[in-house]
Amino acid sequence: MAEQQVMDAGSAEGHEEEGVRRRDFIHIAAVSFGGVGAAAVVYPLVTQMAPSADVLAEASVEVDVSSITPGQTIKTVWRKQPVFISNLTPEEIASVKAVDVASLRDPQTLEERTLPGKENWLVSKAVCTHLGCVPLGAAAGEVKGEFDGYFCPCHGSHYDAAGRIRKGPAPTNLEVPEFSFLSDTVIKIG
């Protein structure tokens, strides 16, 4: 009789272990199913936030600067915003470097705004940092402001030839986007 009780106890433990295994399997299966369901819901939401093909196409732009003469500035478009590309003259470079950087509202040197060895090439967004107007000074005959750079006609901000704010309500310099030279005559913006 004692042997019978021991066998019954052993078989009860066997059923208990098997029950735990079944419960574990059901728990793991339910969590896995829930995880797959959550991923199926989240994936479309995340992918719809990715940039569209037309935005990716504008992520960078290449500009041939071979026809830009010293002292000339052109406007181009990058990410649906205007951009100035200036070929600074030695006189403009000298006047910009002569300014005490500590006296500027947004202190930046010309070297910080251009690439090493290419300090005559300035690339900046053509958007006033005050309220987003497009400054004048790129085309021949346009008002360049008091500092021979750019002038924002909306509220009177004056920038120097390096696109640094010198007078007016704009809080910061014209923004310099990421750019590089692919060759001596081609600039890649973005």
C-alpha positions in Angstrom: 0.0 0.0 0.0 2.8 2.3 0.8 4.2 1.6 -2.7 0.9 2.5 -4.2 0.9 5.9 -2.5 4.5 6.6 -3.6 3.5 5.7 -7.2 0.4 8.0 -7.0 2.6 10.8 -5.7 5.1 10.3 -8.5 2.5 10.3 -11.2 0.9 13.4 -9.7 4.3 15.2 -9.9 4.5 14.0 -13.6 1.2 15.5 -14.4 2.1 18.7 -12.5 5.3 19.1 -14.6 3.4 18.5 -17.8 0.8 21.1 -16.7 3.5 23.6 -16.1 5.0 22.9 -19.5 1.6 23.4 -21.2 1.0 26.6 -19.3 4.5 27.9 -20.2 3.9 27.0 -23.9 0.5 28.8 -23.9 2.0 31.8 -22.2 4.9 32.0 -24.7 2.6 31.5 -27.6 0.2 34.3 -26.4 3.1 36.7 -25.8 4.6 35.9 -29.2 1.3 36.3 -31.0 0.8 39.7 -29.2 4.3 40.8 -30.2 3.7 39.9 -33.9 0.3 41.8 -33.7 1.9 44.9 -32.2 4.7 44.8 -34.9 2.0 44.5 -37.6 0.3 47.6 -36.2 3.4 49.7 -35.6 5.3 49.0 -38.9 2.8 50.9 -41.2 2.8 53.8 -38.8 6.6 54.1 -38.7 7.0 53.6 -42.5 4.5 56.3 -43.3 6.7 58.8 -41.5 9.7 58.1 -43.8 10.4 60.8 -46.3 8.8 60.5 -49.7 10.8 59.9 -52.9 10.6 63.6 -54.0 12.0 64.7 -50.6 14.9 62.2 -50.8 15.6 63.4 -54.3 16.1 66.9 -52.9 18.2 65.8 -50.0 21.3 67.0 -51.8 21.9 69.1 -54.9 25.0 69.5 -57.1 25.8 73.0 -58.5 28.4 73.8 -61.1 30.2 76.9 -59.9 32.6 77.3 -62.8 30.8 80.3 -64.3 30.6 82.2 -61.0 33.1 85.1 -61.2 34.8 86.6 -58.1 32.3 89.0 -56.4 29.3 87.2 -57.9 26.5 85.5 -55.9 24.0 83.1 -57.4 20.7 81.7 -55.9 19.9 78.1 -56.1 17.3 75.9 -54.4 18.0 73.1 -51.9 15.2 71.4 -50.0 12.7 73.9 -51.4 14.6 76.8 -49.8 16.8 79.4 -51.5 20.6 79.2 -51.1 23.2 81.8 -51.9 26.6 80.6 -53.4 29.1 83.4 -53.3 32.6 83.6 -54.8 34.2 86.2 -52.5 36.8 88.6 -53.8 40.1 89.0 -52.0 38.8 92.5 -50.9 35.6 91.0 -49.4 37.7 88.3 -47.6 40.0 91.0 -46.2 37.1 93.2 -45.0 35.3 90.2 -43.4 38.5 89.1 -41.7 39.2 92.6 -40.4 36.1 92.6 -38.2 36.6 91.8 -34.5 34.7 88.6 -34.1 34.0 89.3 -30.5 31.9 92.4 -31.5 29.5 90.3 -33.5 26.1 89.3 -32.3 26.6 85.7 -33.5 30.4 85.4 -33.5 31.8 83.3 -36.3 35.0 83.6 -38.4 35.1 83.2 -42.1 37.0 80.0 -41.6 34.1 78.6 -39.6 31.7 79.4 -42.4 33.7 78.1 -45.3 35.8 75.0 -46.2 39.6 74.9 -45.6 41.4 76.1 -48.7 38.2 77.3 -50.3 37.5 80.4 -48.1 36.4 82.4 -51.2 33.3 80.1 -51.6 30.5 80.9 -49.2 27.3 78.8 -49.2 24.5 80.0 -47.0 20.7 79.6 -46.8 19.1 82.7 -48.3 16.6 83.0 -45.5 16.7 85.8 -42.9 17.0 84.4 -39.4 14.5 87.0 -38.1 11.2 86.0 -39.8 12.3 84.0 -42.9 12.3 86.6 -45.7 14.8 86.3 -48.6 17.5 88.9 -48.3 18.6 91.1 -51.2 22.2 91.3 -52.4 22.7 88.3 -54.7 21.7 89.9 -58.0 23.5 92.8 -59.6 22.0 96.1 -58.6 20.3 94.8 -55.5 20.7 96.6 -52.2 23.5 95.0 -50.2 23.0 96.8 -47.0 25.4 98.8 -44.9 28.0 96.0 -44.7 28.2 95.1 -48.4 26.7 91.7 -48.0 22.9 91.1 -47.8 20.0 93.2 -46.8 16.6 91.9 -45.6 13.9 94.3 -46.8 11.2 93.0 -44.5 12.6 94.3 -41.2 16.0 95.8 -42.1 18.6 93.2 -41.1 22.0 93.8 -42.5 24.5 91.0 -43.1 28.2 91.3 -44.2 29.7 89.5 -47.2 30.2 86.3 -45.0 26.4 86.3 -44.2 27.0 87.3 -40.6 24.4 89.5 -38.9 25.7 93.0 -38.3 22.6 95.2 -37.7 18.8 94.7 -37.4 16.5 92.3 -35.6 17.9 89.0 -37.0 19.3 87.0 -34.0 21.8 84.8 -35.9 23.9 84.6 -39.0 22.6 83.2 -42.3 22.7 79.4 -41.8 25.5 77.5 -43.6 24.2 74.1 -44.8 26.5 71.1 -45.0 28.4 71.3 -48.3 31.4 69.9 -50.0 33.4 70.1 -53.2 33.0 67.1 -55.5 35.6 68.7 -57.8 37.1 72.2 -58.3 33.9 73.3 -60.0 31.1 71.3 -58.5 29.6 71.9 -55.0 27.3 69.4 -53.4 24.9 70.9 -50.8 23.4 68.4 -48.4 
